[in-house]
């Protein structure tokens, strides 16, 4: 079993198959990001004194951005749900119980929804914590400079800020309606020409109700 910054990377048959699937389905950007999300999440779990299933956290981290890839870009649902659906299908097909598969589904589906995951199962909270640290820098100082360096040495992040923003845009630009009410609307506003952000007030005022 390999280690990164003191965190053991799951090496079960299930974990290895998840790694192979995501390595083949995604590019270096998403693969390395997903692995870092697992490590950051596990580190934050230790910081917060949470007991969690490393294998479930690993699958959640690895699948969380799968919905940004080309096969899903023309459907009409949020990319988070794409990844969540595929992770649940992956787990159930390998005999994982429905409750564990549900936890992973929720971890991925909610990873861009602030605050709510922190009130849920540890694996759900920690996928979000890993994403927030890697993408937003939230919790950056919760881990030491030495630890950050070790993680990035194992899974580099060259020009990550610009590249992940472009990946977000590429994954959702053909389904802009899925960004209504969530943070990815900011990405389309910055990167997709002609995008007009839906307005919640207008939706209410223009509904079919007379008053």
SETI-657582 format. One record per residue (C-alpha): residue in one letter; x, y, z. Coordinates in steps of 0.5 Angstrom, whole numbers, plus 500, padded with zeros to 3 digits. Example, Ala and Ser with C-alpha at 12.3 -4.5 7.8 and 13.67 -1.06 7.14 Angstrom:
BEGIN
PT   type     u     v     w
PT      A   525   491   516
PT      S   527   498   514
//
This chain:
BEGIN
PT   type     u     v     w
PT      X   500   500   500
PT      X   503   507   498
PT      X   503   513   502
PT      X   503   520   501
PT      X   504   525   507
PT      X   503   520   512
PT      X   496   518   509
PT      X   495   511   506
PT      X   492   510   499
PT      X   487   504   499
PT      X   490   499   495
PT      X   484   494   495
PT      X   481   491   489
PT      X   476   496   489
PT      X   480   502   490
PT      X   485   499   484
PT      X   479   498   479
PT      X   477   505   481
PT      X   484   508   480
PT      X   484   505   473
PT      X   477   507   471
PT      X   479   514   473
PT      X   486   514   470
PT      X   483   512   463
PT      X   477   516   463
PT      X   480   523   465
PT      X   486   527   464
PT      X   492   528   468
PT      X   489   535   471
PT      X   483   531   474
PT      X   486   525   476
PT      X   492   528   480
PT      X   486   533   483
PT      X   482   527   485
PT      X   488   524   488
PT      X   489   530   492
PT      X   482   531   494
PT      X   483   524   497
PT      X   489   526   501
PT      X   487   533   503
PT      X   480   530   505
PT      X   484   524   509
PT      X   488   529   513
PT      X   482   534   515
PT      X   479   528   517
PT      X   485   527   522
PT      X   485   534   524
PT      X   477   534   525
PT      X   478   527   529
PT      X   473   524   524
PT      X   472   516   523
PT      X   471   515   516
PT      X   472   509   511
PT      X   478   510   507
PT      X   475   506   501
PT      X   469   510   501
PT      X   472   517   501
PT      X   477   514   496
PT      X   472   512   491
PT      X   468   519   492
PT      X   474   523   491
PT      X   476   519   485
PT      X   469   520   482
PT      X   467   527   484
PT      X   469   530   477
PT      X   468   525   472
PT      X   462   528   470
PT      X   466   534   467
PT      X   469   529   462
PT      X   466   529   454
PT      X   461   523   455
PT      X   457   527   460
PT      X   457   534   457
PT      X   451   534   453
PT      X   446   531   458
PT      X   441   536   462
PT      X   443   534   469
PT      X   449   537   474
PT      X   456   534   473
PT      X   456   532   480
PT      X   450   528   479
PT      X   453   524   473
PT      X   459   523   477
PT      X   455   520   483
PT      X   451   516   479
PT      X   457   513   476
PT      X   460   512   483
PT      X   454   508   485
PT      X   453   504   479
PT      X   461   502   480
PT      X   460   500   487
PT      X   453   496   487
PT      X   456   492   481
PT      X   462   490   486
PT      X   458   488   491
PT      X   458   494   496
PT      X   452   495   500
PT      X   447   500   498
PT      X   448   504   504
PT      X   455   505   503
PT      X   454   507   495
PT      X   449   512   498
PT      X   454   515   502
PT      X   459   516   496
PT      X   453   518   492
PT      X   451   524   497
PT      X   459   526   497
PT      X   459   527   490
PT      X   453   530   489
PT      X   454   535   494
PT      X   461   537   493
PT      X   460   544   491
PT      X   454   545   496
PT      X   457   549   502
PT      X   456   547   509
PT      X   451   542   508
PT      X   456   536   507
PT      X   459   538   514
PT      X   453   536   517
PT      X   453   529   514
PT      X   457   523   514
PT      X   464   523   515
PT      X   466   521   508
PT      X   461   526   505
PT      X   464   532   509
PT      X   471   530   507
PT      X   470   529   500
PT      X   468   537   500
PT      X   473   538   505
PT      X   478   536   500
PT      X   475   539   494
PT      X   475   546   498
PT      X   482   545   500
PT      X   485   544   493
PT      X   480   548   489
PT      X   479   554   494
PT      X   484   554   499
PT      X   480   553   505
PT      X   484   549   510
PT      X   490   551   507
PT      X   493   552   513
PT      X   490   546   517
PT      X   496   542   514
PT      X   503   544   514
PT      X   508   547   509
PT      X   512   540   509
PT      X   505   536   508
PT      X   503   541   502
PT      X   509   540   499
PT      X   509   532   499
PT      X   502   532   496
PT      X   504   536   491
PT      X   510   532   489
PT      X   506   526   489
PT      X   501   529   485
PT      X   503   536   481
PT      X   498   542   480
PT      X   502   546   474
PT      X   498   552   473
PT      X   492   549   477
PT      X   488   555   478
PT      X   487   556   470
PT      X   487   549   468
PT      X   481   547   473
PT      X   477   553   471
PT      X   477   551   464
PT      X   476   544   465
PT      X   469   546   469
PT      X   467   551   463
PT      X   469   545   458
PT      X   465   540   462
PT      X   458   545   463
PT      X   458   550   457
PT      X   454   546   453
PT      X   449   545   459
PT      X   448   552   462
PT      X   442   551   465
PT      X   445   546   470
PT      X   449   552   473
PT      X   442   555   476
PT      X   443   556   483
PT      X   450   554   484
PT      X   457   556   484
PT      X   459   554   477
PT      X   454   559   474
PT      X   460   564   476
PT      X   465   560   471
PT      X   460   560   465
PT      X   460   568   466
PT      X   467   568   466
PT      X   469   563   460
PT      X   463   562   456
PT      X   461   568   451
PT      X   454   570   451
PT      X   452   566   457
PT      X   447   570   461
PT      X   446   568   468
PT      X   439   566   470
PT      X   436   570   475
PT      X   432   567   481
PT      X   427   573   482
PT      X   425   573   475
PT      X   424   566   475
PT      X   419   567   481
PT      X   416   573   477
PT      X   415   570   471
PT      X   412   563   473
PT      X   405   561   471
PT      X   402   564   477
PT      X   398   570   476
PT      X   400   573   483
//
